[in-house]
Amino acid sequence: MKFIPRVTPLYRALVHEIELHRRAKGWSMEEFCDLAGSADRYWAKAINADAPSGRQARMETLDEFCWAIFPTGFDVQIMPSNRKFESAADLQAALNASGTWSGSLRMYVPAE
């Protein structure tokens, strides 16, 4: 049986894309938590889920954060990529990078 780590690469990829959108909107983490209706400083714990004080957000909570960014709706598309989010260091390195939308998972608002 294959061991699956507590925080999966899929979780890290999703959190990475949400965080890039939060930064593009110019919202502080506190503002983001307020808009999503989550507890204060919860987003900081969610993006640092591997840390002792971190928390892995449930899918329902990640959905609330997505709705805060895209109140008119959103789609999620998964596509091949050479990037991997196998560790917290991988996620941190990607967040510290240029911030382009070159990830393996994209979120976008559908055309009306």
DAQUICOR-V971684 format. One record per residue. D_LAST is the distance of its C-alpha to the last C-alpha in Angstrom with 2 decimals. Layout:
# DAQUICOR-V971684
D_LAST
D_LAST
This chain:
# DAQUICOR-V971684
45.37
43.02
42.69
39.16
39.10
38.09
35.01
33.27
31.64
28.33
28.54
29.41
26.55
23.99
25.75
25.90
22.16
21.64
24.49
23.14
19.93
22.28
24.42
21.64
20.76
24.51
25.13
28.58
29.07
30.34
27.28
25.09
27.35
27.21
23.41
23.42
26.37
28.68
32.29
33.33
33.42
31.96
29.47
32.49
34.19
31.21
30.92
34.72
35.11
38.13
40.08
42.67
40.80
37.37
35.45
33.14
30.12
29.27
25.95
25.16
25.85
23.76
20.85
21.54
21.55
18.16
16.73
18.60
16.87
13.29
13.45
9.82
10.43
11.37
12.71
16.20
17.56
21.33
23.02
26.58
28.02
31.53
31.08
32.60
32.48
35.78
37.20
36.51
37.82
35.18
32.42
34.22
34.75
31.07
30.18
32.93
31.75
29.65
26.45
24.47
21.76
24.23
24.49
24.42
21.55
18.20
15.56
12.07
8.79
6.33
3.78
0.00
